[in-house]
């Protein structure tokens, strides 16, 4: 029997993987759907794959795939330093994963604040798996959009335009 508590963590992890692959240009947008068989071989279910694909495609809708380029690790956005009380509810690994989600365009600073508020309300310490479950409920179930809230991820185009 399948452990349903793993589904949110796996979907968020898969979405992060897809965004990393796109940012680093190891895959192109039109190749994502061809990854289904490989991902099933890695233990992902069709529903997990479809949820992650739908979420990624919904966020990059309208962005020309040929314009998406890797940022090379550079980020022009600020990052959040945790207050000691917040450090008590998030492990260092979980906060590092949150920063990675921000760099991938999954979360913006407003999202991080809301997630930290939820983590404080839950109590902790929350690890990476707990954070992925929290992010899943925030992004996937509530339909929150990252960045400018109009659906486009914060991707850099080859023409210097930010989408």
Secondary structure, 3 states (H helix, E strand, C coil): CCCCHHHHHHHHHHHHHHHHHHHCCCCCHHHHHHHHHHHHHCCCCHHHHHHHHHHHHHHCCCCCHHHCCCCCCCCCCCCCCCCHHHHCCECHHHHHHHHHHHHCCCCCHHHHHHHHHHHHHHCCCECHHHHHHHHHHHHHHCCCCCCCCCCCCCCECCCCCEC
